[in-house]
Amino acid sequence: MGNLASSRGVDQRPAITERVVTLTVNGRSHTLRLDTRVTLLDALRDRLGLVGTKKGCDQGACGACTVHLDGRRVLACLTLAAQAEGREITTIEGVSGTDGPHPVQQAFMDQDGFQCGFCTPGQIMSAVALMAEGRAGSDEEIREYMSGNLCRCGAYSNIVAAVRQAASQGGPDAHL
């Protein structure tokens, strides 16, 4: 005998739960009504129109969706939007200042740290964070702490050169 409720056509799926979530993104507050299962990535892209953060693998393996949460890098595809409530979210759109590109963004341009550009926002967000963490000492260290960000085009040597340039030119001011 099967489940009596399902044999009578009663829906066994859990009810969708929504809640109001206030996200502070790039210094601006946004109040959204979201399904509690919505990822930070989907809230940023689909609800706030911040499409610089890329959806690559949607499984936490590529790093294209890297953003900062209270100054620390996180994978937005693995973070629920509700988990980010009350915390400061910085996306690639919030990295540059009013006086021009962030030193890491400028270094990526100077060193050709991108080819197709799809991974570049996540690469830049990770590079900014690793510099803030003080982990841009050697090329090996840069490669290690950037290893969560994949580049399909293989621009890794240029990415390392860009991080090295930004670290050497920006000093302590080269991070958020």
C-alpha positions in Angstrom: 0.0 0.0 0.0 1.3 3.4 -0.9 1.0 6.6 1.0 -2.7 7.3 1.5 -2.3 11.1 1.1 -0.4 10.8 -2.2 -2.8 8.3 -3.6 -5.6 10.9 -3.0 -3.6 13.6 -4.9 -2.5 15.6 -1.8 0.7 17.5 -2.5 3.5 16.2 -0.2 6.1 19.0 -1.1 6.9 21.4 1.7 5.3 24.8 1.6 7.6 27.5 0.2 8.6 29.9 2.9 9.2 33.5 2.1 10.5 36.2 4.3 11.5 39.9 4.1 15.3 40.2 4.0 17.3 43.5 4.1 20.6 43.2 2.3 23.2 45.9 2.5 25.0 45.8 -0.9 27.8 48.1 -1.8 26.7 50.5 0.9 23.0 50.6 -0.1 20.2 48.9 1.8 17.7 46.8 -0.2 14.6 45.2 1.3 13.4 42.1 -0.6 10.7 39.5 -0.1 12.5 36.2 -0.9 12.0 32.5 -0.8 14.3 31.4 2.1 16.0 29.0 -0.4 17.2 31.8 -2.6 21.0 32.1 -2.8 22.8 35.4 -2.4 24.0 35.0 -6.1 20.4 34.8 -7.4 19.2 37.7 -5.2 22.1 39.9 -6.4 21.6 39.0 -10.1 17.9 38.5 -10.5 16.4 40.8 -7.8 19.0 43.6 -7.6 20.3 43.6 -11.2 23.9 43.3 -10.1 25.0 41.0 -12.9 28.8 41.5 -12.4 28.8 38.5 -10.1 28.7 35.6 -12.4 26.9 32.2 -12.2 29.5 29.7 -13.3 29.1 26.2 -11.9 26.4 27.0 -9.3 28.2 24.4 -7.1 31.0 26.4 -5.4 33.7 24.9 -7.6 34.7 27.8 -9.9 34.8 31.0 -7.9 33.0 33.1 -10.5 30.4 34.2 -7.9 32.9 35.4 -5.3 31.7 38.4 -3.3 32.8 39.9 0.1 30.6 39.4 3.1 31.9 41.6 6.0 35.2 41.9 4.1 35.7 38.2 3.7 35.3 36.4 0.4 32.4 33.9 0.1 30.9 32.0 -2.8 27.5 33.6 -3.4 26.1 30.4 -5.0 26.6 28.6 -1.7 25.4 31.4 0.6 21.7 31.9 1.2 20.5 35.5 0.9 18.9 35.3 4.3 22.4 34.4 5.8 23.7 37.8 4.5 21.1 39.9 6.3 22.7 42.4 8.6 26.1 42.0 7.0 27.9 44.2 4.5 28.0 42.7 1.0 30.5 44.0 -1.6 30.2 42.9 -5.2 32.4 43.7 -8.1 30.2 46.8 -8.8 31.2 48.2 -5.4 35.0 47.7 -5.6 36.0 50.7 -7.6 35.9 54.1 -6.0 34.7 57.5 -7.4 38.3 58.3 -8.3 38.7 55.4 -10.7 39.3 51.6 -10.7 40.5 49.7 -7.7 44.3 49.0 -7.9 43.5 45.3 -8.5 41.1 46.2 -11.4 43.8 48.5 -12.9 46.4 45.8 -12.5 44.2 43.3 -14.3 43.9 45.7 -17.2 47.6 46.5 -17.2 48.7 42.8 -17.1 45.9 41.4 -19.4 44.7 39.4 -16.4 41.6 38.3 -18.4 40.7 36.9 -21.8 37.1 36.1 -22.2 36.4 38.0 -18.9 33.8 35.7 -17.5 35.9 34.7 -14.4 37.3 38.2 -14.0 34.9 39.6 -11.4 35.4 36.6 -9.1 39.2 36.7 -9.7 39.3 40.4 -8.8 37.1 39.9 -5.7 39.4 37.1 -4.5 42.5 39.1 -5.3 41.3 42.1 -3.3 40.5 39.7 -0.3 43.8 37.9 -0.4 45.7 41.2 -0.4 43.6 42.3 2.6 44.4 39.0 4.3 48.2 39.7 3.7 48.6 36.7 1.4 50.2 38.2 -1.6 53.8 37.6 -0.6 55.1 35.3 -3.3 53.8 34.0 -6.7 53.3 30.5 -5.1 51.2 32.1 -2.2 49.1 34.1 -4.7 48.5 30.9 -6.7 47.5 29.0 -3.6 45.1 31.6 -2.3 43.6 32.2 -5.8 43.2 28.5 -6.4 39.5 28.5 -5.8 39.0 30.7 -8.9 39.1 28.9 -12.2 39.9 30.5 -15.5 38.8 28.5 -18.6 41.1 30.6 -20.8 44.2 29.8 -18.8 45.2 33.4 -18.0 46.7 32.3 -14.7 50.2 33.8 -15.2 48.7 37.1 -16.1 46.4 37.0 -13.1 49.3 36.3 -10.7 51.2 39.2 -12.4 48.2 41.5 -11.8 47.9 40.5 -8.1 51.7 41.0 -7.7 51.5 44.5 -9.4 48.5 45.6 -7.3 50.2 44.4 -4.1 53.4 46.2 -4.9 51.7 49.4 -5.9 48.8 49.6 -3.6 50.3 48.7 -0.3 47.8 48.7 2.6 45.4 50.9 0.6 45.0 48.3 -2.2 42.0 46.7 -0.4 38.6 47.7 0.6 
